Amino acid sequence: MFVSLSNIFLKKDIYRALVCDCLIEYMYHRSCLITKHGTCISNNTMGKECPVCQDTPSLVSYDANFGLVHKISSGVSTGLEARHKGPYFKTQRKFLDFVEDYAMDPKSIDCSNFQAGNVLRSKVKNSKLDITGVFGSICKHDIPLLFLNMTKGESLAYSAFLTEQFLKDRSEKLTVTYDIACSLASYLKKRNPDLLAKCNLAVPVFHSFAHTMSCQLNFGQRCVEFTGLCDGEGIERFWSFLRPFKKISKEMTVNNRNDLLTEALMYYSDKSIVKIGQKLKSKLEEAKQLNVKCSKELNTLLTCKNLDYFDIGT
């Protein structure tokens, strides 16, 4: 079937227009109109923070997405700089030295079959990337928080850095769910025990089965205080939404890529905030039903063993 060369070039021109400054500038202008802030969108002006947690989330979930890469061949940002000034993505300069200090020690990963992204990805493919993924965090109400562009495998530095950011000017403890929370705990115990003392670390419910039994008892989310009925998998649900952006974002300049992903994060926040009331209501009903069920089962067990509540403690 004959295809006109003009049609081929037209498609290329359309694609080029979609990944250049024009579309990004339009999206940023639209965001300014929506937030009614005409100069700069920041954490304080965009109104995307969790209405329940606000600036002090009690529980955050970490994870890395190795699909959101950036190709070296796409070039550096020579045009306009990133329009969004840090509502989600932290600047690389603030944590590059931090990453070097917290380099991954493979020998310390002895609990599960975890491997950093650089190990899983072939060396040839990895050499073509200047950003190897995105490391992110989300609150227990599924509102995106802070994110980092990754330049190496899933180093423990990323989780340690975000934890330090969340604990700034904060007195109460922070509960963190992470696939390798056990490894993060042992690493912080050696490198930064003060930071570890301010955290409750837990492995998400569905990931805990890949860990040893002792790890499940010490770090399994159902065995850790202050986690409630959260499953810790909100970040996985968020990655499912963000994954389709990998095809276009890897071909964009770094600044345009950050702006595009920021727009996606803002959209996801909007949708999550709208649903938060109904979600909290359903969670409360679930908690009430579970409380009644567990109380009945516990009373039955105590009766069978001729025990009372004082025998098992509080």
VEXLUMRO-535193 format. One record per residue (C-alpha): chain; x, y, z. Coordinates in pm, 1 decimal, decimal comma. Example, Ala and Ser with C-alpha at 12.3 -4.5 7.8 and 13.67 -1.06 7.14 Angstrom:
! residues 2
REC  c         x         y         z
REC  A    1230,0    -450,0     780,0
REC  A    1367,0    -106,0     714,0
This chain:
! residues 314
REC  c         x         y         z
REC  A       0,0       0,0       0,0
REC  A     148,7     334,2    -110,5
REC  A     201,1     587,1     168,2
REC  A     271,3     949,5      84,0
REC  A     600,5    1085,4     216,7
REC  A     422,8    1407,3     304,8
REC  A     195,9    1214,6     543,3
REC  A     496,8    1059,3     714,9
REC  A     662,5    1397,9     766,1
REC  A     330,8    1542,5     884,6
REC  A     307,2    1277,4    1155,8
REC  A     663,7    1351,1    1265,1
REC  A     587,2    1722,9    1282,3
REC  A     278,0    1658,1    1493,6
REC  A     476,7    1438,5    1732,3
REC  A     750,3    1702,2    1756,5
REC  A     489,3    1966,4    1839,5
REC  A     347,3    1750,8    2117,4
REC  A     680,1    1705,1    2295,4
REC  A     817,4    2057,2    2251,9
REC  A     774,7    2373,9    2459,2
REC  A     439,6    2468,8    2304,2
REC  A     228,6    2199,9    2471,7
REC  A     411,7    2227,7    2803,1
REC  A     362,8    2604,3    2810,3
REC  A      -8,5    2560,1    2742,5
REC  A     -45,9    2306,9    3025,7
REC  A     139,3    2531,9    3268,5
REC  A     -76,9    2832,0    3172,3
REC  A    -386,0    2617,3    3226,3
REC  A    -261,6    2513,1    3571,4
REC  A    -204,1    2876,5    3664,9
REC  A    -562,8    2957,9    3565,8
REC  A    -704,7    2663,0    3760,0
REC  A    -509,8    2748,7    4076,0
REC  A    -575,1    3122,1    4021,3
REC  A    -207,3    3196,8    4059,1
REC  A     -58,0    3367,5    3758,4
REC  A     315,5    3365,6    3826,1
REC  A     439,1    3051,9    3999,1
REC  A     278,1    2732,4    4122,5
REC  A     426,5    2602,9    4447,0
REC  A     321,1    2377,5    4732,8
REC  A     147,1    2670,6    4901,0
REC  A     -41,5    2799,1    4596,4
REC  A    -157,0    2494,0    4403,4
REC  A    -391,2    2353,2    4671,0
REC  A    -296,4    1992,8    4595,2
REC  A    -187,9    1889,0    4944,7
REC  A    -385,6    1623,4    5129,0
REC  A    -673,7    1795,0    5315,5
REC  A    -639,2    1541,8    5599,2
REC  A    -260,6    1515,5    5637,4
REC  A    -185,1    1873,2    5525,0
REC  A     189,6    1934,3    5578,5
REC  A     247,2    1654,3    5830,8
REC  A     147,4    1311,6    5693,8
REC  A     140,9    1043,3    5961,7
REC  A     209,2     760,8    5714,7
REC  A     391,2     768,8    5381,2
REC  A     463,5     493,8    5129,3
REC  A     781,9     473,8    4918,6
REC  A     856,8     292,0    4596,1
REC  A    1055,1     322,6    4272,6
REC  A     926,1     312,8    3915,1
REC  A    1191,6     197,7    3668,7
REC  A     968,0     250,7    3366,4
REC  A     980,4     631,4    3380,3
REC  A    1327,6     665,9    3231,4
REC  A    1489,2     937,2    3019,8
REC  A    1713,3     870,4    2721,2
REC  A    2045,1    1049,0    2686,6
REC  A    1978,0    1084,4    2313,2
REC  A    1677,6    1306,3    2391,5
REC  A    1921,9    1577,8    2489,4
REC  A    1942,4    1829,9    2767,2
REC  A    1706,7    2120,6    2821,4
REC  A    1830,4    2405,9    2603,8
REC  A    1499,0    2592,9    2580,9
REC  A    1282,7    2723,0    2861,8
REC  A    1358,1    2597,8    3210,8
REC  A    1105,2    2387,8    3400,5
REC  A     791,0    2590,2    3469,7
REC  A     687,5    2408,8    3785,5
REC  A     928,0    2507,9    4062,7
REC  A     938,3    2208,2    4290,4
REC  A     581,8    2130,6    4398,0
REC  A     669,7    1760,6    4373,1
REC  A    1014,7    1695,3    4226,9
REC  A    1309,9    1784,1    4447,5
REC  A    1612,7    1934,2    4272,9
REC  A    1903,8    1701,8    4201,9
REC  A    2158,0    1931,7    4366,4
REC  A    2004,2    1886,0    4709,2
REC  A    2061,9    1514,8    4730,0
REC  A    2344,5    1413,6    4493,9
REC  A    2598,5    1418,7    4776,5
REC  A    2342,2    1250,4    4998,4
REC  A    2311,1     964,7    4746,3
REC  A    2685,7     906,7    4745,6
REC  A    2692,6     878,9    5125,4
REC  A    2407,5     627,9    5127,1
REC  A    2525,4     399,7    4843,5
REC  A    2359,8      58,5    4836,8
REC  A    2546,7    -225,9    5001,0
REC  A    2429,2    -545,5    4824,5
REC  A    2551,0    -761,4    5112,6
REC  A    2298,6    -598,2    5344,9
REC  A    2003,7    -716,6    5135,2
REC  A    1957,8   -1058,8    5288,8
REC  A    1585,4   -1068,0    5361,7
REC  A    1425,3   -1092,2    5016,2
REC  A    1517,3   -1124,5    4650,6
REC  A    1526,8    -747,1    4608,5
REC  A    1759,2    -612,3    4339,8
REC  A    1825,5    -252,9    4244,5
REC  A    1707,4    -136,3    3904,8
REC  A    2057,5    -117,1    3759,4
REC  A    2108,0    -484,4    3839,3
REC  A    1784,6    -588,8    3672,3
REC  A    1837,9    -375,4    3362,9
REC  A    2112,6    -474,4    3119,2
REC  A    2429,4    -264,3    3122,4
REC  A    2390,5    -181,1    2753,4
REC  A    2039,1     -47,5    2800,4
REC  A    2128,2     134,7    3119,9
REC  A    2419,0     315,9    2951,7
REC  A    2170,1     487,5    2719,9
REC  A    1980,0     647,3    3008,5
REC  A    2061,1     953,8    3215,8
REC  A    1750,6     907,0    3435,0
REC  A    1684,6     544,8    3527,9
REC  A    1349,0     590,4    3699,4
REC  A    1146,8     786,7    3952,9
REC  A    1144,7     734,5    4328,4
REC  A     827,2     861,5    4491,3
REC  A     614,9     889,8    4801,5
REC  A     243,3     905,6    4867,3
REC  A      36,6     957,3    5183,2
REC  A    -210,5     702,7    5320,0
REC  A    -494,9     889,4    5148,5
REC  A    -328,5     831,6    4806,8
REC  A    -215,8    1194,0    4759,2
REC  A     128,7    1227,1    4588,6
REC  A     398,2    1392,0    4802,9
REC  A     767,6    1412,6    4705,3
REC  A     952,8    1259,8    4408,9
REC  A    1310,6    1221,2    4288,3
REC  A    1462,3    1145,0    3949,1
REC  A    1687,0     843,0    3986,5
REC  A    2030,1     832,1    3827,1
REC  A    2128,2     486,1    3952,7
REC  A    1962,0     179,0    4099,6
REC  A    1722,1     183,5    4393,4
REC  A    1978,8     309,6    4642,3
REC  A    1866,2     343,1    5001,5
REC  A    1973,0     706,1    4975,2
REC  A    1647,1     800,5    4806,2
REC  A    1428,7     670,3    5088,1
REC  A    1662,9     813,1    5353,0
REC  A    1661,9    1153,6    5184,6
REC  A    1281,3    1171,5    5160,4
REC  A    1248,0    1058,1    5521,2
REC  A    1478,2    1338,0    5629,9
REC  A    1269,3    1587,8    5431,1
REC  A     944,5    1471,4    5593,0
REC  A    1091,7    1486,7    5943,4
REC  A    1212,4    1846,2    5920,3
REC  A    1049,6    2064,2    6188,4
REC  A     845,8    1767,8    6307,8
REC  A     821,7    1630,2    6661,5
REC  A     595,3    1324,4    6620,7
REC  A     710,5     998,2    6464,8
REC  A     663,2     918,8    6097,0
REC  A     540,4     578,5    5979,2
REC  A     702,6     466,6    5652,9
REC  A     596,0     169,7    5441,3
REC  A     854,9      46,1    5192,7
REC  A     917,1    -283,5    5013,6
REC  A    1259,2    -314,6    5178,9
REC  A    1187,8    -135,6    5507,1
REC  A    1389,4    -402,5    5688,7
REC  A    1701,5    -319,1    5487,5
REC  A    1640,9      53,1    5532,8
REC  A    1616,9       1,3    5909,7
REC  A    1947,8    -185,7    5933,7
REC  A    2116,2      68,6    5708,4
REC  A    1991,5     370,2    5904,7
REC  A    2095,0     197,3    6225,1
REC  A    2454,4     214,0    6100,6
REC  A    2446,1     547,0    5917,3
REC  A    2185,0     763,8    6089,8
REC  A    2039,8     617,3    6411,9
REC  A    1883,5     953,0    6505,4
REC  A    1673,7     945,0    6188,6
REC  A    1574,0     584,3    6254,0
REC  A    1457,0     672,4    6606,1
REC  A    1200,4     910,8    6458,3
REC  A    1044,0     647,9    6228,5
REC  A     823,5     342,4    6236,9
REC  A     924,4     130,0    5937,1
REC  A     692,4    -129,8    5786,1
REC  A     681,7    -360,5    5483,9
REC  A     349,1    -332,2    5292,0
REC  A      99,9    -612,5    5342,1
REC  A     134,8    -785,6    5004,1
REC  A     512,9    -747,1    4984,5
REC  A     578,8    -888,1    5330,9
REC  A     526,9   -1247,3    5211,3
REC  A     852,6   -1225,5    5012,9
REC  A    1044,2   -1164,3    5337,1
REC  A    1160,8   -1403,5    5607,1
REC  A     928,8   -1493,4    5893,8
REC  A    1130,3   -1293,2    6146,3
REC  A    1113,9    -991,7    5916,8
REC  A     736,9   -1029,7    5878,5
REC  A     696,9   -1027,9    6256,4
REC  A     922,4    -725,2    6303,9
REC  A     833,6    -518,9    5996,8
REC  A     515,1    -667,3    5849,8
REC  A     258,4    -390,7    5830,4
REC  A      -3,5    -585,5    6024,8
REC  A     246,8    -617,2    6311,7
REC  A     359,8    -253,2    6321,3
REC  A     182,4      13,4    6524,9
REC  A       6,9     316,5    6375,1
REC  A     -62,5     158,4    6034,9
REC  A    -429,2      74,2    6092,8
REC  A    -606,0     -86,7    5798,4
REC  A    -383,4      76,6    5535,2
REC  A    -235,1    -176,1    5294,7
REC  A      64,1      41,3    5202,9
REC  A       2,1     -24,1    4833,3
REC  A    -125,1     322,0    4739,2
REC  A     203,2     396,7    4565,8
REC  A     158,3      87,4    4346,0
REC  A    -187,0     204,5    4241,8
REC  A     -40,0     543,0    4162,5
REC  A     233,1     389,7    3942,3
REC  A     -38,9     214,7    3742,5
REC  A    -182,2     555,1    3657,3
REC  A     157,2     708,9    3575,2
REC  A     299,4     418,0    3373,7
REC  A     145,3     518,1    3035,0
REC  A     350,2     839,8    3042,0
REC  A     675,8     648,2    2999,9
REC  A     654,9     632,8    2619,4
REC  A     640,4    1007,8    2567,3
REC  A     839,1    1130,0    2869,7
REC  A    1156,3     939,7    2780,4
REC  A    1179,6    1130,9    2450,0
REC  A    1130,7    1480,6    2598,6
REC  A    1390,9    1717,2    2736,5
REC  A    1447,7    1685,0    3110,7
REC  A    1265,4    2007,9    3197,7
REC  A     965,2    1928,6    2978,2
REC  A     955,6    1578,6    3122,7
REC  A     944,5    1712,8    3478,2
REC  A     666,7    1954,1    3384,1
REC  A     462,2    1679,7    3217,4
REC  A     495,7    1443,9    3513,0
REC  A     412,5    1728,2    3752,2
REC  A      93,0    1796,7    3557,3
REC  A       5,8    1426,9    3584,4
REC  A      69,9    1435,4    3959,3
REC  A    -154,4    1739,4    3999,5
REC  A    -432,3    1567,4    3805,1
REC  A    -403,6    1253,7    4019,1
REC  A    -412,8    1466,3    4335,7
REC  A    -731,1    1636,8    4218,1
REC  A    -903,6    1304,5    4154,5
REC  A    -790,3    1160,6    4489,4
REC  A    -900,5    1468,4    4685,1
REC  A   -1248,0    1454,1    4530,4
REC  A   -1285,3    1090,0    4639,6
REC  A   -1133,7    1128,1    4986,9
REC  A   -1461,7    1187,2    5171,1
REC  A   -1628,9     873,1    5040,3
REC  A   -1309,2     674,2    5093,5
REC  A   -1282,9     778,5    5459,9
REC  A   -1648,5     689,8    5513,5
REC  A   -1602,7     340,6    5367,9
REC  A   -1284,2     289,6    5573,2
REC  A   -1471,6     382,4    5891,7
REC  A   -1746,7     132,4    5813,5
REC  A   -1487,3    -134,6    5741,6
REC  A   -1312,7     -63,0    6072,7
REC  A   -1639,4     -87,6    6268,6
REC  A   -1731,7    -420,1    6108,2
REC  A   -1383,3    -560,4    6163,8
REC  A   -1388,2    -450,2    6528,0
REC  A   -1714,7    -635,8    6590,2
REC  A   -1591,0    -947,9    6410,4
REC  A   -1256,2    -958,9    6592,7
REC  A   -1420,6    -897,1    6931,6
REC  A   -1651,9   -1195,0    6880,8
REC  A   -1367,0   -1421,7    6772,4
REC  A   -1151,3   -1313,0    7066,7
REC  A   -1432,1   -1370,2    7317,5
REC  A   -1493,0   -1717,2    7173,3
REC  A   -1124,2   -1802,9    7200,5
REC  A   -1099,2   -1675,4    7558,8
REC  A   -1406,3   -1873,3    7660,0
REC  A   -1263,6   -2193,7    7512,8
REC  A    -938,0   -2147,3    7704,0
REC  A   -1110,6   -2029,2    8023,3
REC  A    -925,2   -1696,8    8012,8
REC  A   -1019,1   -1330,3    8038,4
REC  A    -872,4   -1004,1    7907,4
REC  A    -649,1    -960,6    8213,5
REC  A    -471,7   -1287,3    8130,5
REC  A    -360,3   -1169,6    7787,0
REC  A    -273,3    -813,7    7892,2
REC  A    -375,3    -489,8    7725,5
